[in-house]
Amino acid sequence: MPEPDRSLDAELRKRLEAAGCFVERRAPDGETWFTPHRNRRFRIAAPVRTASDANAILREAGMEEAFP
């Protein structure tokens, strides 16, 4: 399993928060977020390890991919 890229994880969370998404619940294995774009909840494993995982989370939140 690849080492987590802490800057990728931080940048993803910053983008989500800037778009109006917020954490509803924190747990040891991840977080439950709410997205107003799709009016639904989604999970983020802690920490996000790859750009493809980050892009999948953005899609789940109803946002465009942002990581190469």
Backbone as ProteinMPNN parsed JSONL, in Angstrom:
{"seq_chain_A": "MPEPDRSLDAELRKRLEAAGCFVERRAPDGETWFTPHRNRRFRIAAPVRTASDANAILREAGMEEAFP", "coords_chain_A": {"N_chain_A": [[0.845, -1.174, 0.0], [0.599, 2.228, -0.87], [2.484, 4.937, 0.606], [0.82, 7.462, 2.481], [0.077, 10.625, 1.026], [0.404, 13.412, 2.577], [0.095, 16.104, 1.864], [-1.577, 15.934, -0.345], [-3.894, 14.878, 0.831], [-4.532, 17.002, 2.588], [-4.953, 19.091, 0.738], [-7.152, 18.116, -0.696], [-9.151, 18.1, 1.314], [-9.229, 20.835, 1.84], [-10.218, 21.826, -0.606], [-12.758, 20.601, -0.632], [-13.982, 21.785, 1.63], [-13.942, 24.489, 0.838], [-15.805, 24.386, -1.151], [-18.125, 24.133, 0.197], [-18.672, 21.733, 1.431], [-18.803, 19.647, 4.371], [-17.576, 18.106, 7.415], [-19.434, 15.624, 8.964], [-19.157, 13.57, 10.769], [-16.53, 12.106, 12.609], [-14.338, 9.318, 12.654], [-12.155, 6.632, 13.742], [-11.337, 5.258, 11.416], [-11.947, 6.928, 9.323], [-13.918, 9.623, 7.829], [-17.232, 10.996, 7.748], [-18.709, 12.928, 5.376], [-20.72, 15.739, 4.284], [-22.208, 16.8, 1.283], [-23.368, 19.674, -0.26], [-23.769, 19.924, -2.947], [-24.792, 17.597, -4.013], [-26.553, 16.938, -2.132], [-26.109, 14.893, -0.195], [-24.456, 12.318, 1.793], [-21.004, 11.267, 2.089], [-18.147, 9.079, 2.362], [-14.799, 9.404, 3.573], [-11.836, 7.747, 3.628], [-9.227, 7.585, 6.021], [-5.822, 8.224, 5.876], [-6.255, 9.941, 2.672], [-4.744, 8.364, -0.029], [-3.917, 8.369, -2.77], [-3.889, 10.193, -5.926], [-5.886, 9.348, -7.67], [-7.752, 8.283, -5.879], [-8.427, 10.647, -4.522], [-9.618, 12.108, -6.61], [-11.816, 10.464, -7.127], [-13.248, 10.845, -4.783], [-13.865, 13.566, -5.045], [-15.575, 13.407, -7.277], [-17.628, 11.905, -6.139], [-18.562, 13.8, -4.389], [-19.764, 15.498, -6.124], [-18.221, 17.213, -7.601], [-15.711, 18.536, -9.882], [-12.888, 16.649, -11.124], [-9.592, 17.225, -9.841], [-6.969, 16.535, -9.458], [-3.902, 15.519, -10.838]], "CA_chain_A": [[0.0, 0.0, 0.0], [1.467, 3.404, -0.931], [2.516, 5.868, 1.725], [-0.113, 8.568, 2.268], [0.615, 11.934, 0.676], [-0.312, 14.308, 3.496], [-0.276, 17.344, 1.177], [-2.737, 15.587, -1.171], [-5.008, 14.765, 1.758], [-4.862, 18.353, 3.057], [-5.485, 19.857, -0.394], [-8.494, 17.598, -0.962], [-10.046, 18.601, 2.349], [-9.36, 22.278, 1.637], [-11.129, 22.01, -1.749], [-14.107, 20.219, -0.219], [-14.507, 22.814, 2.525], [-14.16, 25.708, 0.053], [-17.0, 24.163, -1.965], [-19.293, 24.056, 1.064], [-18.801, 20.42, 2.062], [-18.347, 19.68, 5.754], [-17.507, 16.827, 8.134], [-20.537, 15.358, 9.881], [-18.744, 12.62, 11.802], [-15.161, 11.588, 12.526], [-14.13, 7.998, 13.251], [-10.748, 6.251, 13.575], [-11.035, 4.776, 10.073], [-12.3, 7.911, 8.296], [-14.882, 10.664, 8.151], [-18.436, 11.117, 6.939], [-18.876, 14.312, 4.935], [-21.959, 16.085, 3.59], [-22.017, 17.682, 0.14], [-24.575, 20.368, -0.685], [-23.879, 19.804, -4.405], [-25.621, 16.428, -4.317], [-27.417, 16.775, -0.976], [-25.915, 13.539, 0.332], [-23.244, 12.048, 2.575], [-20.007, 10.378, 1.509], [-17.08, 8.747, 3.308], [-13.4, 9.55, 3.206], [-10.924, 6.949, 4.451], [-8.153, 8.437, 6.518], [-5.783, 9.382, 4.987], [-6.362, 9.696, 1.227], [-3.391, 7.956, -0.405], [-3.53, 8.577, -4.171], [-4.641, 11.201, -6.684], [-7.105, 8.736, -8.206], [-8.705, 8.241, -4.759], [-8.888, 12.019, -4.29], [-10.539, 12.453, -7.692], [-13.046, 9.699, -6.912], [-13.968, 11.527, -3.7], [-14.431, 14.79, -5.622], [-16.733, 13.007, -8.093], [-18.675, 11.516, -5.191], [-19.083, 15.051, -3.814], [-20.405, 16.267, -7.174], [-17.261, 18.22, -8.061], [-14.812, 18.099, -10.966], [-11.584, 16.131, -10.735], [-8.625, 18.308, -9.74], [-5.624, 16.035, -9.196], [-3.34, 14.773, -11.984]], "C_chain_A": [[0.897, 1.246, 0.0], [1.388, 4.24, 0.335], [1.526, 6.994, 1.467], [0.627, 9.862, 1.949], [-0.172, 12.955, 1.485], [-0.725, 15.608, 2.809], [-1.485, 17.108, 0.274], [-3.987, 15.535, -0.302], [-5.466, 16.149, 2.224], [-5.486, 19.188, 1.941], [-6.901, 19.404, -0.739], [-9.489, 18.171, 0.048], [-10.268, 20.109, 2.215], [-10.336, 22.57, 0.488], [-12.571, 21.676, -1.382], [-14.74, 21.299, 0.656], [-14.802, 24.113, 1.777], [-15.426, 25.607, -0.796], [-18.261, 24.002, -1.114], [-19.535, 22.702, 1.7], [-18.293, 20.515, 3.501], [-18.396, 18.289, 6.369], [-18.707, 16.725, 9.057], [-20.102, 14.478, 11.041], [-17.315, 12.162, 11.553], [-15.103, 10.238, 13.243], [-12.663, 7.623, 13.032], [-10.388, 5.838, 12.145], [-11.424, 5.759, 8.969], [-13.339, 8.899, 8.78], [-16.099, 10.55, 7.243], [-18.627, 12.603, 6.656], [-20.252, 14.489, 4.322], [-21.608, 17.029, 2.45], [-23.335, 18.35, -0.241], [-24.797, 20.273, -2.199], [-24.799, 18.658, -4.811], [-26.596, 16.109, -3.186], [-27.35, 15.348, -0.416], [-24.611, 13.428, 1.107], [-22.298, 11.153, 1.772], [-18.9, 10.179, 2.526], [-15.714, 9.017, 2.711], [-12.592, 8.701, 4.171], [-9.772, 7.85, 4.878], [-6.833, 7.692, 6.468], [-5.982, 8.965, 3.528], [-4.947, 9.466, 0.713], [-2.976, 8.296, -1.832], [-4.398, 9.652, -4.824], [-5.922, 10.602, -7.25], [-8.163, 8.587, -7.111], [-9.28, 9.627, -4.492], [-9.889, 12.441, -5.355], [-11.862, 11.703, -7.565], [-13.889, 10.342, -5.812], [-14.598, 12.815, -4.222], [-15.652, 14.47, -6.482], [-17.917, 12.638, -7.203], [-19.348, 12.748, -4.576], [-19.782, 15.916, -4.849], [-19.543, 17.374, -7.72], [-16.414, 17.647, -9.19], [-13.507, 17.58, -10.399], [-10.572, 17.267, -10.759], [-7.178, 17.842, -9.599], [-5.106, 15.213, -10.362], [-2.882, 13.377, -11.604]], "O_chain_A": [[1.847, 1.32, 0.778], [0.377, 4.254, 1.037], [1.405, 7.443, 0.328], [1.672, 10.153, 2.53], [-1.289, 13.319, 1.117], [-1.775, 16.165, 3.128], [-2.333, 17.99, 0.14], [-5.023, 16.09, -0.668], [-6.664, 16.428, 2.248], [-6.45, 19.915, 2.18], [-7.758, 20.234, -1.042], [-10.548, 18.67, -0.333], [-11.372, 20.6, 2.451], [-11.18, 23.458, 0.6], [-13.496, 22.386, -1.775], [-15.892, 21.68, 0.448], [-15.807, 24.768, 2.053], [-16.044, 26.621, -1.122], [-19.343, 23.76, -1.648], [-20.507, 22.533, 2.437], [-17.454, 21.36, 3.814], [-19.14, 17.415, 5.922], [-18.97, 17.635, 9.844], [-20.605, 14.612, 12.156], [-16.938, 11.865, 10.42], [-15.725, 10.04, 14.287], [-11.994, 8.246, 12.208], [-9.255, 6.046, 11.709], [-11.247, 5.452, 7.79], [-13.611, 9.006, 9.976], [-16.005, 10.068, 6.114], [-18.698, 13.423, 7.571], [-20.88, 13.521, 3.892], [-20.809, 17.949, 2.622], [-24.318, 17.661, -0.515], [-25.905, 20.52, -2.675], [-25.496, 18.735, -5.823], [-27.361, 15.148, -3.261], [-28.37, 14.694, -0.195], [-23.773, 14.33, 1.078], [-22.722, 10.391, 0.903], [-18.724, 10.989, 3.436], [-15.501, 8.876, 1.507], [-12.649, 8.903, 5.384], [-9.398, 8.775, 4.156], [-6.755, 6.584, 6.999], [-5.888, 7.784, 3.192], [-4.05, 10.266, 0.978], [-1.788, 8.495, -2.085], [-5.485, 9.975, -4.345], [-6.945, 11.284, -7.304], [-9.353, 8.748, -7.384], [-10.481, 9.769, -4.263], [-10.902, 13.065, -5.039], [-12.918, 12.259, -7.867], [-15.116, 10.376, -5.911], [-15.74, 13.127, -3.882], [-16.654, 15.182, -6.423], [-19.058, 13.01, -7.479], [-20.543, 12.737, -4.282], [-20.339, 16.959, -4.505], [-20.052, 18.365, -8.243], [-16.4, 16.439, -9.425], [-13.067, 18.007, -9.331], [-10.667, 18.169, -11.591], [-6.259, 18.661, -9.617], [-5.792, 14.305, -10.831], [-2.391, 12.635, -12.454]]}, "name": "protein", "num_of_chains": 1, "seq": "MPEPDRSLDAELRKRLEAAGCFVERRAPDGETWFTPHRNRRFRIAAPVRTASDANAILREAGMEEAFP"}
